[in-house]
Amino acid sequence: MAQKRPVRGRAVVRTDEILNVQRPTLPPELLRLIVEEVASSHWDSNARRRELYNLLFVSRVFKDEAERLLYRNIQLTSGTPALGQISDALENRTRLVHSLRVDGYADLLGRRGRSFNSHVLSMPLHRMDCLRSLSITQAATWIPAPQLFSFLKDAIQENTLVEFRTSAQVDEDGFSFLSRQKMITHLQVSGFRPGLHDALLQSPPLLPRLQRLRMFCFTSSELSQFVSERPISILHLGSLYGLPGYWSSFAARLQVLDISKFSCHEEATPTKLIRDVVSTAINLRFFACFSLFYLYTREWLPVLLFRYGRQPAIMSTGHEEFVQLVNTLGNLHDLVFLETLTVKVGAPFVPPMDVLDLPGLINAPQLKRIFVTQNVIDSDETAASRHELCYTKAGSWVCREHKQDRDQWFSAQISRC
C-alpha cells in the first residue's frame, strides 16, 4: 500500500507582517492630523473613546497616535472597577496622561484589601511625568479627607501641575502639597480648613504664578490674605460675604470677576453691590453678575394662588418692581473697560424683558458681548431662555438664541483673556 505523504500546512502569514508590507508612508504630521480629526468628529466622549480604541487595531502606524489621544485626558470614578482597569492599562503609558479627573473620591477606610485596587490611591500618579491638570471631586464634601493631600504630596512630582481642582478643604498637608507645585496658574478649592495659621496663607513662595482662583467657602480675612499675595486676575467666588471690604488690596488688578452663583431679590442690595464692584474693580473686563430675581412679598400670596389656578398666567402686577430691579445694572456704565457681561434675570408670572434694552441701559463704552438668561415662570411651567447679544462693526446690537448655559459661554470668553 502506498504510504500517505504528509500534508504540509499552509504557511501562516502574520498580520503584522502584512502591515509591514502595506504600511502607508504618511508624514507624522499628517498622521497626527488624521487621528485628531477622527477624535474631534465625535462630540460624545464615550463615542470618541470607542473610535480611538478601534484605531489601535487598524494599523501600527495609527496605534501610537490613537494611544496618545486615548490616554491624554482621563476621567473616571473612584471606587469602581474601571479605575483598576485603567490603572493596569497605564502600566507603560503614564507619560501619555496630561489631564486626570477623578470623581467620587473618599478616603480609604480600614485595611487595604480588594477595594484598594479600585481607589485613586492605587493609581501610578508618581510616574505621570507629563500630568499638567488634576481634578479630584469628593463623593461627600462634608466628610473630611485627611489622606488626600498627604497622598498627593508624595505622589505628584514637584512643579509639574499647571491646574489643580478639588472640592476638599485645604489643610496643612494641602499647603505642603501646593508649595511643591509652583507652576500652578489655575486653582479651585472649596476653602481653607479652619484654624490655619496666617503665615500659611501669606507665604510668598506659595503658588507664585497663580492667576485664576475659584473658591466657595471662606472668611474675608482668609481670602484677603491669600489673594493679595498672589498675581490673581481671574476670580470666581461662591459667596459675596464681606464684599468688597476685604478685597481693596487686589480688586484693581482683577480682569475677570464671577459672582454668578449669588442671587439678589431686592433693589437696594444689587445697587449697593454693583456700586461697590464699580468703585473698586476699576479694570474689570469680564463680569459674570449675580442673578436678579424679583420675589413676591407675603401680601401677594392670594394673587399668586389665584393665578396658579389655571387663570391667565402673566400679570402686570409686579412688572414695575421687576424692571426697577433690572435697572440696577445701569450702574455698570462706569466700568470703562468692561467688554463681556453675563446676567440671569427672572420673576414669577411677569412678562419677560426685551433683552435688546440691556445695551442701552448699561451703556458701558467698551461693552461688546452680553449673555442673558431669563427664567420665565408661566403657570405651573418654568422655562429658561438664553440670548447672546453682540455689538457689530456697523454700530448696532444683534441678538440670537443660545444653547450653551451661562457657565460654558463665560468660560469660552475668558479663555482668550
C-alpha contacts under 8 A as a table, 3 or more apart, distances in Angstrom:
res1	aa1	res2	aa2	distance
13	V	17	E	6.90
13	V	18	I	7.34
14	R	17	E	5.22
14	R	18	I	6.60
15	T	18	I	5.12
15	T	19	L	6.26
16	D	19	L	4.86
16	D	20	N	6.09
16	D	60	R	8.00
17	E	20	N	4.95
17	E	21	V	6.50
18	I	21	V	5.23
18	I	22	Q	6.10
19	L	22	Q	4.96
19	L	23	R	5.21
19	L	59	S	6.79
19	L	60	R	7.44
20	N	23	R	5.36
23	R	59	S	7.70
23	R	61	V	7.35
24	P	61	V	7.95
26	L	30	L	6.50
26	L	31	L	6.20
27	P	30	L	5.38
27	P	31	L	6.26
28	P	31	L	4.99
28	P	32	R	6.11
29	E	32	R	5.19
29	E	33	L	6.34
30	L	33	L	5.06
30	L	34	I	6.28
31	L	34	I	5.21
31	L	35	V	6.46
31	L	62	F	7.38
31	L	65	E	7.74
32	R	35	V	5.34
32	R	36	E	6.12
32	R	65	E	6.22
33	L	36	E	5.10
33	L	37	E	5.98
34	I	37	E	5.13
34	I	38	V	6.33
35	V	38	V	5.10
35	V	39	A	6.31
35	V	52	L	7.95
35	V	62	F	7.41
35	V	65	E	6.63
35	V	66	A	6.48
36	E	39	A	5.03
36	E	40	S	6.07
36	E	69	L	7.68
37	E	40	S	5.13
37	E	41	S	6.13
38	V	41	S	5.37
38	V	42	H	7.58
38	V	51	E	7.47
38	V	52	L	7.79
39	A	42	H	6.17
39	A	48	R	5.45
39	A	49	R	7.80
39	A	51	E	7.03
39	A	52	L	6.64
39	A	69	L	7.99
40	S	43	W	6.94
40	S	48	R	7.47
41	S	48	R	7.77
42	H	45	S	7.13
42	H	47	A	6.27
42	H	48	R	5.31
43	W	47	A	7.82
43	W	48	R	7.28
44	D	47	A	5.39
44	D	48	R	6.22
45	S	48	R	4.98
45	S	49	R	6.19
46	N	49	R	5.17
46	N	50	R	6.27
47	A	50	R	5.10
47	A	51	E	6.22
48	R	51	E	5.19
48	R	52	L	6.28
49	R	52	L	5.14
49	R	53	Y	6.02
49	R	70	L	6.37
50	R	53	Y	4.99
50	R	54	N	6.23
51	E	54	N	5.18
51	E	55	L	6.45
52	L	55	L	5.08
52	L	56	L	6.78
52	L	66	A	5.42
52	L	67	E	7.54
52	L	69	L	7.53
52	L	70	L	6.19
53	Y	56	L	5.41
53	Y	57	F	7.70
53	Y	66	A	7.18
53	Y	67	E	7.90
53	Y	70	L	7.26
54	N	57	F	5.81
54	N	58	V	6.91
55	L	58	V	5.09
55	L	59	S	7.29
55	L	62	F	6.31
55	L	63	K	6.40
55	L	66	A	6.16
56	L	59	S	6.87
56	L	60	R	7.49
56	L	62	F	6.50
56	L	63	K	4.43
56	L	64	D	7.81
56	L	66	A	6.14
56	L	67	E	7.11
57	F	60	R	7.51
57	F	63	K	7.00
58	V	62	F	6.87
58	V	63	K	7.58
59	S	62	F	5.33
59	S	63	K	6.29
60	R	63	K	5.03
60	R	64	D	7.26
61	V	64	D	6.61
61	V	65	E	7.69
62	F	65	E	5.53
62	F	66	A	6.01
63	K	66	A	5.14
63	K	67	E	6.02
64	D	67	E	5.20
64	D	68	R	6.19
65	E	68	R	5.05
65	E	69	L	6.53
66	A	69	L	5.37
66	A	70	L	5.92
67	E	70	L	4.87
67	E	71	Y	6.03
67	E	96	L	7.88
68	R	71	Y	5.73
68	R	72	R	5.89
68	R	96	L	5.75
69	L	72	R	5.07
69	L	73	N	7.42
70	L	73	N	7.11
70	L	74	I	7.98
71	Y	74	I	6.09
71	Y	93	R	7.75
71	Y	96	L	5.80
71	Y	97	V	5.45
72	R	96	L	5.50
72	R	97	V	4.45
72	R	98	H	5.09
72	R	99	S	6.25
73	N	97	V	6.34
73	N	98	H	6.11
73	N	99	S	4.66
73	N	100	L	6.00
74	I	97	V	7.30
74	I	99	S	6.20
74	I	100	L	4.91
74	I	101	R	6.22
75	Q	100	L	5.99
75	Q	101	R	4.66
75	Q	102	V	6.01
75	Q	103	D	7.92
76	L	82	A	7.33
76	L	83	L	6.43
76	L	101	R	6.44
76	L	102	V	5.22
76	L	103	D	6.38
77	T	80	T	6.17
77	T	82	A	7.78
77	T	83	L	6.78
77	T	102	V	5.43
77	T	103	D	4.67
77	T	104	G	5.65
77	T	105	Y	7.51
78	S	83	L	6.43
78	S	102	V	6.31
78	S	103	D	6.11
78	S	104	G	5.47
78	S	105	Y	5.49
78	S	106	A	7.82
78	S	118	S	6.51
78	S	119	H	5.28
78	S	120	V	5.79
79	G	83	L	7.13
79	G	104	G	7.66
79	G	105	Y	7.76
79	G	115	S	6.99
79	G	118	S	4.85
79	G	119	H	5.02
79	G	120	V	7.67
80	T	83	L	5.70
80	T	84	G	7.38
80	T	118	S	5.50
80	T	119	H	7.56
81	P	84	G	5.36
81	P	85	Q	6.39
81	P	118	S	5.62
82	A	85	Q	5.00
82	A	86	I	6.09
82	A	118	S	7.39
83	L	86	I	5.19
83	L	87	S	6.12
83	L	117	N	7.84
83	L	118	S	5.24
83	L	119	H	6.97
83	L	120	V	7.42
84	G	87	S	5.05
84	G	88	D	6.30
84	G	117	N	5.39
84	G	118	S	4.61
84	G	119	H	7.45
84	G	123	M	7.96
85	Q	88	D	5.19
85	Q	89	A	6.24
86	I	89	A	4.91
86	I	90	L	6.09
87	S	90	L	5.15
87	S	91	E	6.75
87	S	122	S	7.81
87	S	123	M	5.62
87	S	124	P	7.01
88	D	91	E	5.49
89	A	92	N	7.58
89	A	93	R	7.48
90	L	93	R	4.72
90	L	94	T	5.39
90	L	124	P	7.95
91	E	94	T	6.63
91	E	124	P	7.93
93	R	96	L	5.59
93	R	97	V	7.57
94	T	97	V	5.70
94	T	124	P	7.51
94	T	125	L	7.94
94	T	127	R	6.00
94	T	128	M	4.85
94	T	129	D	7.36
95	R	98	H	7.85
95	R	127	R	7.21
95	R	128	M	5.26
95	R	129	D	5.59
95	R	130	C	5.55
95	R	131	L	7.68
96	L	128	M	7.75
96	L	130	C	6.93
97	V	100	L	7.17
97	V	128	M	6.45
97	V	130	C	6.30
97	V	131	L	5.69
98	H	130	C	5.51
98	H	131	L	4.23
98	H	132	R	5.32
98	H	133	S	6.45
99	S	131	L	5.91
99	S	132	R	6.02
99	S	133	S	4.60
99	S	134	L	5.98
100	L	131	L	7.56
100	L	133	S	6.30
100	L	134	L	5.04
100	L	135	S	6.31
101	R	134	L	5.94
101	R	135	S	4.57
101	R	136	I	5.95
102	V	105	Y	6.92
102	V	120	V	7.60
102	V	135	S	6.14
102	V	136	I	4.82
102	V	137	T	6.30
103	D	136	I	5.93
103	D	137	T	4.76
103	D	138	Q	6.41
103	D	139	A	6.98
104	G	137	T	5.94
104	G	138	Q	5.01
104	G	139	A	3.90
104	G	140	A	7.70
105	Y	120	V	7.58
105	Y	136	I	6.80
105	Y	137	T	5.90
105	Y	138	Q	4.34
105	Y	139	A	5.25
106	A	138	Q	6.03
106	A	139	A	6.08
106	A	140	A	7.52
106	A	145	A	6.65
107	D	145	A	5.51
107	D	146	P	7.40
107	D	147	Q	6.08
107	D	148	L	6.95
108	L	112	R	7.72
108	L	116	F	7.47
108	L	119	H	7.53
109	L	112	R	7.94
112	R	115	S	6.95
112	R	116	F	5.40
113	G	116	F	5.72
114	R	117	N	6.06
114	R	118	S	7.86
115	S	118	S	5.52
115	S	119	H	6.61
116	F	119	H	5.10
116	F	121	L	7.31
116	F	122	S	6.30
117	N	122	S	5.77
118	S	122	S	7.18
119	H	122	S	5.70
119	H	123	M	7.45
120	V	123	M	5.36
121	L	151	F	7.16
124	P	127	R	5.73
124	P	128	M	7.04
124	P	155	A	7.93
125	L	128	M	5.23
125	L	155	A	5.62
125	L	156	I	6.04
126	H	129	D	7.55
126	H	154	D	7.73
126	H	155	A	4.53
126	H	156	I	5.36
126	H	157	Q	6.25
128	M	131	L	5.46
128	M	156	I	7.82
128	M	157	Q	8.00
129	D	157	Q	7.08
129	D	160	T	7.34
130	C	160	T	7.12
131	L	134	L	7.46
131	L	160	T	6.57
131	L	161	L	6.40
132	R	160	T	5.98
132	R	161	L	4.28
132	R	162	V	5.15
132	R	163	E	6.38
133	S	161	L	5.83
133	S	162	V	5.97
133	S	163	E	4.59
133	S	164	F	5.91
134	L	161	L	7.32
134	L	163	E	6.31
134	L	164	F	4.99
134	L	165	R	6.35
135	S	164	F	5.79
135	S	165	R	4.48
135	S	166	T	5.71
136	I	165	R	6.26
136	I	166	T	4.80
136	I	167	S	6.98
137	T	165	R	7.87
137	T	166	T	5.38
137	T	167	S	5.18
137	T	168	A	7.42
138	Q	141	T	5.54
138	Q	166	T	7.62
138	Q	167	S	5.97
138	Q	168	A	6.77
140	A	143	I	5.74
141	T	144	P	7.39
141	T	167	S	6.48
141	T	168	A	6.45
144	P	168	A	7.66
145	A	148	L	5.74
145	A	168	A	7.16
146	P	149	F	6.75
146	P	150	S	7.20
147	Q	150	S	5.41
147	Q	151	F	6.00
148	L	151	F	5.32
148	L	152	L	6.27
149	F	152	L	4.91
149	F	153	K	5.86
149	F	173	D	5.45
149	F	174	G	5.06
149	F	177	F	6.47
150	S	153	K	5.22
150	S	154	D	6.81
150	S	173	D	5.63
150	S	174	G	7.40
150	S	177	F	7.56
151	F	154	D	5.60
151	F	155	A	5.99
152	L	155	A	4.87
152	L	156	I	5.56
152	L	177	F	6.68
153	K	156	I	6.20
153	K	173	D	7.43
153	K	174	G	7.81
153	K	176	S	6.96
153	K	177	F	4.49
153	K	180	R	7.77
154	D	157	Q	7.60
156	I	160	T	7.68
157	Q	160	T	6.10
158	E	180	R	5.31
158	E	181	Q	5.81
159	N	180	R	6.06
159	N	181	Q	4.31
159	N	182	K	5.52
159	N	183	M	5.59
159	N	184	I	7.91
160	T	181	Q	6.57
160	T	183	M	6.76
161	L	164	F	6.95
161	L	181	Q	6.23
161	L	183	M	6.28
161	L	184	I	5.73
162	V	183	M	5.46
162	V	184	I	3.98
162	V	185	T	5.58
162	V	186	H	6.56
163	E	184	I	5.53
163	E	185	T	6.20
163	E	186	H	4.68
163	E	187	L	6.01
164	F	184	I	7.22
164	F	186	H	6.40
164	F	187	L	5.15
164	F	188	Q	6.42
165	R	187	L	5.78
165	R	188	Q	4.44
165	R	189	V	6.07
166	T	188	Q	6.10
166	T	189	V	5.22
166	T	190	S	7.03
167	S	188	Q	7.72
167	S	189	V	5.62
167	S	190	S	5.03
168	A	189	V	6.39
168	A	190	S	5.61
168	A	191	G	7.51
169	Q	189	V	6.46
169	Q	190	S	5.25
169	Q	191	G	4.96
169	Q	192	F	5.12
169	Q	193	R	5.56
170	V	173	D	7.62
170	V	174	G	4.92
170	V	175	F	6.69
170	V	189	V	7.16
170	V	190	S	7.69
170	V	191	G	6.29
170	V	192	F	4.75
170	V	193	R	5.65
171	D	174	G	4.91
171	D	175	F	6.40
171	D	192	F	6.41
171	D	193	R	5.15
171	D	196	L	7.32
172	E	175	F	5.21
172	E	176	S	6.27
172	E	196	L	7.35
173	D	176	S	4.89
173	D	177	F	6.12
174	G	177	F	5.06
174	G	178	L	6.15
175	F	178	L	4.99
175	F	179	S	5.93
175	F	200	L	7.15
175	F	206	L	7.97
176	S	179	S	5.18
176	S	180	R	6.81
177	F	180	R	5.49
177	F	181	Q	6.98
178	L	181	Q	5.10
178	L	182	K	7.35
178	L	206	L	6.90
178	L	207	L	6.94
179	S	182	K	6.44
179	S	205	P	7.08
179	S	206	L	5.01
179	S	207	L	6.58
181	Q	184	I	6.04
181	Q	207	L	6.93
182	K	205	P	7.85
182	K	206	L	6.85
182	K	207	L	4.99
182	K	208	P	6.24
182	K	209	R	6.81
183	M	207	L	7.11
183	M	208	P	7.78
183	M	209	R	6.22
183	M	210	L	7.91
184	I	187	L	7.13
184	I	207	L	6.34
184	I	209	R	6.30
184	I	210	L	5.88
185	T	207	L	7.73
185	T	209	R	5.45
185	T	210	L	4.05
185	T	211	Q	5.09
185	T	212	R	6.19
186	H	210	L	6.17
186	H	211	Q	6.26
186	H	212	R	4.74
186	H	213	L	6.13
187	L	210	L	7.35
187	L	212	R	6.25
187	L	213	L	5.04
187	L	214	R	6.38
188	Q	213	L	5.82
188	Q	214	R	4.56
188	Q	215	M	6.00
189	V	214	R	6.50
189	V	215	M	5.41
189	V	216	F	7.39
190	S	215	M	5.47
190	S	216	F	5.23
190	S	217	C	5.86
191	G	215	M	5.98
191	G	216	F	6.22
191	G	217	C	4.93
191	G	218	F	5.54
192	F	196	L	7.48
192	F	217	C	7.73
192	F	218	F	6.79
192	F	222	E	7.81
193	R	196	L	6.38
196	L	200	L	7.08
196	L	201	L	7.94
197	H	200	L	5.65
197	H	201	L	7.17
198	D	201	L	5.23
198	D	202	Q	6.18
198	D	225	Q	7.60
199	A	202	Q	5.16
199	A	203	S	5.73
200	L	203	S	5.32
201	L	222	E	7.13
201	L	225	Q	5.99
201	L	226	F	4.94
202	Q	225	Q	5.71
202	Q	226	F	5.76
202	Q	229	E	6.14
203	S	206	L	5.59
203	S	229	E	7.70
204	P	207	L	7.83
204	P	208	P	6.88
204	P	229	E	6.43
204	P	230	R	7.70
205	P	208	P	6.01
207	L	210	L	5.47
207	L	230	R	7.19
208	P	230	R	6.00
208	P	231	P	7.30
209	R	230	R	7.18
209	R	231	P	6.62
210	L	213	L	7.52
210	L	230	R	6.23
210	L	231	P	6.04
210	L	232	I	5.86
211	Q	230	R	7.65
211	Q	231	P	5.65
211	Q	232	I	4.03
211	Q	233	S	5.52
211	Q	234	I	6.19
212	R	232	I	5.65
212	R	233	S	6.36
212	R	234	I	4.57
212	R	235	L	5.94
213	L	232	I	6.97
213	L	234	I	6.38
213	L	235	L	5.15
213	L	236	H	6.20
214	R	235	L	6.05
214	R	236	H	4.48
214	R	237	L	6.00
214	R	238	G	7.96
215	M	218	F	7.50
215	M	236	H	6.43
215	M	237	L	5.40
215	M	238	G	6.27
216	F	237	L	5.77
216	F	238	G	4.17
216	F	239	S	6.19
217	C	238	G	7.00
217	C	239	S	7.06
218	F	222	E	6.33
218	F	223	L	6.50
219	T	222	E	5.27
219	T	223	L	6.41
219	T	241	Y	7.38
219	T	242	G	7.98
220	S	223	L	5.43
220	S	224	S	6.04
220	S	241	Y	6.93
220	S	242	G	5.80
220	S	245	G	7.94
220	S	246	Y	5.38
221	S	224	S	5.19
221	S	225	Q	6.14
221	S	246	Y	6.72
222	E	225	Q	5.40
222	E	226	F	6.12
223	L	226	F	5.17
223	L	227	V	5.82
223	L	246	Y	7.50
223	L	247	W	7.94
224	S	227	V	5.56
224	S	228	S	5.82
224	S	246	Y	5.43
224	S	247	W	5.77
224	S	249	S	7.57
225	Q	228	S	5.63
225	Q	229	E	6.69
226	F	229	E	5.89
226	F	230	R	7.11
227	V	230	R	5.44
227	V	231	P	7.63
227	V	232	I	6.53
227	V	250	F	7.17
228	S	231	P	7.67
228	S	247	W	7.93
228	S	249	S	6.07
228	S	250	F	5.54
232	I	235	L	7.13
232	I	253	R	7.78
232	I	254	L	7.16
233	S	253	R	5.91
233	S	254	L	4.28
233	S	255	Q	5.29
233	S	256	V	6.40
234	I	254	L	6.10
234	I	255	Q	6.01
234	I	256	V	4.58
234	I	257	L	6.15
235	L	254	L	7.35
235	L	256	V	6.16
235	L	257	L	5.09
235	L	258	D	6.26
236	H	257	L	6.00
236	H	258	D	4.54
236	H	259	I	6.25
237	L	240	L	7.19
237	L	257	L	7.97
237	L	258	D	6.20
237	L	259	I	5.35
237	L	261	K	7.72
238	G	259	I	6.47
238	G	260	S	7.88
238	G	261	K	5.70
238	G	262	F	6.98
239	S	259	I	7.22
239	S	261	K	7.38
239	S	262	F	6.52
240	L	243	L	5.40
240	L	259	I	7.35
240	L	262	F	7.23
242	G	245	G	5.85
242	G	246	Y	6.39
243	L	246	Y	6.57
243	L	247	W	7.32
243	L	273	L	7.57
243	L	276	D	7.80
244	P	247	W	5.60
244	P	248	S	6.89
244	P	276	D	6.34
244	P	277	V	7.18
244	P	280	T	7.79
245	G	248	S	6.31
246	Y	249	S	7.70
247	W	250	F	5.63
247	W	251	A	5.57
248	S	251	A	5.52
248	S	252	A	7.62
248	S	280	T	6.74
249	S	252	A	7.71
250	F	253	R	5.79
250	F	254	L	7.07
251	A	254	L	5.45
251	A	280	T	5.74
251	A	281	A	4.73
251	A	282	I	7.70
252	A	280	T	6.04
252	A	281	A	4.72
252	A	282	I	5.64
252	A	283	N	5.99
252	A	284	L	7.90
253	R	281	A	7.23
253	R	283	N	6.57
254	L	257	L	6.92
254	L	281	A	6.26
254	L	283	N	6.47
254	L	284	L	5.87
255	Q	283	N	6.13
255	Q	284	L	4.55
255	Q	285	R	5.24
255	Q	286	F	6.40
256	V	284	L	5.98
256	V	285	R	6.08
256	V	286	F	4.66
256	V	287	F	5.95
256	V	414	I	7.58
257	L	284	L	7.31
257	L	286	F	6.41
257	L	287	F	5.10
257	L	288	A	6.30
258	D	287	F	5.94
258	D	288	A	4.51
258	D	289	C	6.58
259	I	262	F	6.14
259	I	288	A	5.95
259	I	289	C	5.69
259	I	290	F	5.44
260	S	263	S	7.59
260	S	288	A	5.39
260	S	289	C	5.09
260	S	290	F	4.16
260	S	291	S	6.24
260	S	343	V	7.44
261	K	290	F	6.36
261	K	291	S	7.47
262	F	290	F	5.08
262	F	291	S	6.27
263	S	290	F	5.46
263	S	291	S	4.48
263	S	292	L	5.98
263	S	293	F	6.98
264	C	267	E	7.92
264	C	269	T	6.65
264	C	270	P	6.13
264	C	290	F	6.97
264	C	291	S	6.10
264	C	292	L	5.21
264	C	293	F	6.26
265	H	269	T	7.76
265	H	292	L	6.14
265	H	293	F	5.10
265	H	294	Y	5.19
265	H	295	L	6.19
265	H	325	L	7.90
266	E	269	T	5.83
266	E	270	P	7.14
266	E	294	Y	7.07
266	E	325	L	6.96
267	E	270	P	5.93
267	E	271	T	6.31
267	E	324	Q	7.01
267	E	325	L	5.01
267	E	328	T	7.15
268	A	271	T	5.27
268	A	272	K	6.29
269	T	272	K	5.38
269	T	273	L	6.23
270	P	273	L	4.98
270	P	274	I	5.86
270	P	292	L	7.98
270	P	325	L	7.96
270	P	328	T	6.67
271	T	274	I	5.38
271	T	275	R	6.18
271	T	328	T	5.42
271	T	329	L	7.81
271	T	331	N	7.40
272	K	275	R	5.19
272	K	276	D	6.12
273	L	276	D	5.03
273	L	277	V	6.24
274	I	277	V	5.06
274	I	278	V	6.09
274	I	328	T	7.82
274	I	329	L	7.49
274	I	331	N	6.57
274	I	332	L	6.91
275	R	278	V	5.03
275	R	279	S	6.05
275	R	331	N	6.46
275	R	332	L	7.72
276	D	279	S	5.28
276	D	280	T	6.28
277	V	280	T	5.41
277	V	281	A	5.46
277	V	282	I	7.76
278	V	281	A	5.78
278	V	282	I	5.93
278	V	331	N	7.76
278	V	332	L	6.57
278	V	334	D	6.55
278	V	335	L	5.94
279	S	282	I	6.21
281	A	284	L	5.66
282	I	335	L	6.19
282	I	336	V	7.73
282	I	337	F	7.89
283	N	335	L	7.31
283	N	336	V	7.67
283	N	337	F	6.01
283	N	338	L	7.74
284	L	287	F	7.02
284	L	335	L	6.88
284	L	337	F	6.16
284	L	338	L	5.77
285	R	337	F	5.35
285	R	338	L	4.10
285	R	339	E	5.17
285	R	340	T	6.45
286	F	338	L	6.17
286	F	339	E	6.09
286	F	340	T	4.79
286	F	341	L	6.07
286	F	414	I	7.23
287	F	338	L	7.53
287	F	340	T	6.31
287	F	341	L	4.99
287	F	342	T	6.56
288	A	341	L	5.79
288	A	342	T	4.76
288	A	343	V	6.36
288	A	410	F	7.47
289	C	341	L	7.14
289	C	342	T	5.93
289	C	343	V	5.19
289	C	344	K	7.81
290	F	343	V	6.52
290	F	344	K	7.23
291	S	343	V	6.04
291	S	344	K	4.69
291	S	345	V	5.84
292	L	325	L	7.00
292	L	326	V	6.83
292	L	343	V	7.72
292	L	344	K	6.15
292	L	345	V	4.69
292	L	346	G	6.61
293	F	322	F	7.78
293	F	325	L	7.99
293	F	345	V	5.58
293	F	346	G	4.96
293	F	347	A	5.55
294	Y	321	E	7.48
294	Y	322	F	5.60
294	Y	325	L	7.21
294	Y	346	G	6.58
294	Y	347	A	4.87
294	Y	348	P	7.56
295	L	347	A	6.48
295	L	348	P	7.26
296	Y	300	W	6.05
296	Y	301	L	7.63
296	Y	318	G	7.81
297	T	300	W	5.68
297	T	301	L	7.39
298	R	301	L	5.56
299	E	302	P	7.16
300	W	303	V	5.39
300	W	304	L	6.41
301	L	304	L	5.08
301	L	305	L	6.19
302	P	305	L	5.14
302	P	306	F	6.13
303	V	306	F	5.10
303	V	307	R	6.14
304	L	307	R	5.00
304	L	308	Y	5.94
305	L	308	Y	5.04
305	L	309	G	6.44
306	F	309	G	5.42
306	F	311	Q	7.06
307	R	310	R	6.41
307	R	311	Q	5.16
307	R	312	P	6.53
307	R	313	A	5.85
307	R	379	S	7.16
308	Y	311	Q	6.64
308	Y	313	A	7.12
308	Y	379	S	5.47
308	Y	380	D	6.93
309	G	379	S	7.98
310	R	313	A	7.17
310	R	379	S	6.71
312	P	315	M	7.51
312	P	379	S	7.96
313	A	349	F	5.90
313	A	378	D	5.51
313	A	379	S	5.08
314	I	349	F	4.78
314	I	350	V	5.61
314	I	351	P	6.20
314	I	378	D	6.72
315	M	318	G	7.80
315	M	319	H	7.88
315	M	349	F	5.96
315	M	350	V	5.88
315	M	351	P	7.45
316	S	319	H	5.40
316	S	320	E	8.00
316	S	350	V	6.49
316	S	351	P	7.62
317	T	320	E	7.52
317	T	350	V	7.63
318	G	321	E	5.24
318	G	322	F	6.19
318	G	350	V	6.82
319	H	322	F	5.04
319	H	323	V	6.20
319	H	350	V	5.73
319	H	351	P	7.24
320	E	323	V	5.13
320	E	324	Q	6.27
321	E	324	Q	5.08
321	E	325	L	6.31
322	F	325	L	5.08
322	F	326	V	6.38
322	F	346	G	8.00
322	F	347	A	6.89
322	F	350	V	7.95
323	V	326	V	5.13
323	V	327	N	6.05
324	Q	327	N	4.98
324	Q	328	T	6.84
325	L	328	T	5.70
326	V	329	L	5.99
326	V	345	V	7.47
327	N	330	G	5.61
327	N	361	L	7.10
328	T	331	N	5.99
329	L	332	L	5.72
329	L	361	L	7.31
329	L	362	I	6.12
330	G	333	H	6.00
330	G	361	L	5.32
330	G	362	I	4.40
330	G	363	N	7.47
331	N	334	D	6.74
331	N	362	I	7.00
332	L	335	L	5.66
332	L	362	I	5.88
332	L	363	N	7.95
332	L	364	A	6.70
333	H	336	V	7.05
333	H	362	I	5.15
333	H	363	N	5.31
333	H	364	A	4.14
333	H	365	P	7.35
334	D	364	A	6.55
335	L	338	L	5.48
335	L	364	A	6.37
336	V	364	A	6.11
336	V	365	P	5.82
336	V	366	Q	6.40
337	F	364	A	7.94
337	F	365	P	7.40
337	F	366	Q	5.68
337	F	367	L	7.68
338	L	341	L	7.63
338	L	364	A	6.70
338	L	365	P	7.68
338	L	366	Q	5.70
338	L	367	L	5.49
339	E	366	Q	5.33
339	E	367	L	4.10
339	E	368	K	5.20
339	E	369	R	6.42
340	T	367	L	6.12
340	T	368	K	6.17
340	T	369	R	4.82
340	T	370	I	5.88
340	T	413	Q	7.92
341	L	367	L	7.87
341	L	369	R	6.39
341	L	370	I	4.82
341	L	371	F	6.36
342	T	370	I	5.64
342	T	371	F	4.60
342	T	372	V	5.92
342	T	406	R	7.12
342	T	410	F	7.38
343	V	370	I	7.95
343	V	371	F	6.52
343	V	372	V	5.29
343	V	373	T	6.47
344	K	372	V	5.78
344	K	373	T	4.57
344	K	374	Q	5.83
344	K	375	N	7.74
345	V	372	V	7.58
345	V	373	T	6.30
345	V	374	Q	5.02
345	V	375	N	6.47
346	G	352	P	7.34
346	G	374	Q	5.36
346	G	375	N	4.74
346	G	376	V	6.30
347	A	350	V	5.70
347	A	375	N	7.09
347	A	376	V	6.99
347	A	377	I	6.99
348	P	376	V	6.95
348	P	377	I	4.95
348	P	378	D	7.11
349	F	376	V	7.48
349	F	377	I	5.62
349	F	378	D	5.56
349	F	379	S	7.18
350	V	376	V	7.76
350	V	377	I	7.72
351	P	376	V	7.70
352	P	374	Q	7.20
352	P	376	V	6.52
354	D	357	D	5.77
354	D	358	L	7.92
355	V	358	L	5.65
355	V	372	V	7.18
355	V	387	H	7.72
356	L	359	P	6.51
356	L	360	G	7.92
356	L	389	L	7.61
356	L	397	W	7.54
356	L	399	C	7.26
357	D	360	G	5.76
357	D	361	L	6.28
358	L	361	L	4.91
358	L	362	I	6.10
359	P	362	I	5.36
359	P	363	N	5.64
359	P	364	A	8.00
359	P	397	W	7.80
360	G	363	N	5.13
363	N	367	L	7.49
364	A	367	L	5.43
367	L	370	I	7.96
367	L	391	Y	7.80
368	K	390	C	5.77
368	K	391	Y	4.96
369	R	388	E	7.19
369	R	389	L	5.63
369	R	390	C	4.75
369	R	391	Y	6.51
370	I	388	E	5.82
370	I	389	L	5.01
370	I	390	C	6.69
371	F	386	R	7.23
371	F	387	H	5.82
371	F	388	E	4.59
371	F	389	L	6.30
371	F	406	R	7.13
371	F	409	W	7.96
372	V	386	R	5.75
372	V	387	H	5.32
372	V	388	E	6.48
373	T	384	A	6.60
373	T	385	S	5.66
373	T	386	R	4.55
373	T	387	H	6.59
373	T	406	R	7.36
374	Q	384	A	5.47
374	Q	385	S	5.24
374	Q	386	R	6.57
375	N	382	T	6.87
375	N	383	A	5.81
375	N	384	A	4.54
375	N	385	S	6.66
376	V	382	T	5.82
376	V	383	A	5.29
376	V	384	A	6.07
376	V	385	S	7.64
377	I	380	D	7.37
377	I	381	E	5.96
377	I	382	T	4.51
377	I	383	A	6.49
378	D	381	E	5.38
378	D	382	T	6.26
385	S	401	E	7.56
386	R	401	E	5.72
386	R	402	H	5.32
386	R	403	K	6.98
386	R	404	Q	7.93
386	R	405	D	7.52
387	H	399	C	6.51
387	H	400	R	5.53
387	H	401	E	4.40
387	H	402	H	5.35
388	E	399	C	5.71
388	E	400	R	5.55
388	E	401	E	6.30
388	E	402	H	6.31
389	L	397	W	6.41
389	L	398	V	5.59
389	L	399	C	4.53
389	L	400	R	6.74
390	C	397	W	5.55
390	C	398	V	5.48
390	C	399	C	6.63
391	Y	395	G	6.64
391	Y	396	S	5.77
391	Y	397	W	4.56
391	Y	398	V	6.57
392	T	395	G	5.47
392	T	396	S	5.53
392	T	397	W	6.10
392	T	398	V	7.24
393	K	396	S	7.48
402	H	405	D	7.92
404	Q	408	Q	6.14
404	Q	409	W	6.14
405	D	408	Q	5.57
405	D	409	W	6.33
406	R	409	W	5.22
406	R	410	F	6.07
407	D	410	F	5.18
407	D	411	S	6.05
408	Q	411	S	5.24
408	Q	412	A	6.28
409	W	412	A	5.21
409	W	413	Q	6.40
410	F	413	Q	5.07
410	F	414	I	6.33
411	S	414	I	5.36
411	S	415	S	6.10
412	A	415	S	5.29
412	A	416	R	7.62
413	Q	416	R	6.23
413	Q	417	C	7.53
414	I	417	C	4.88
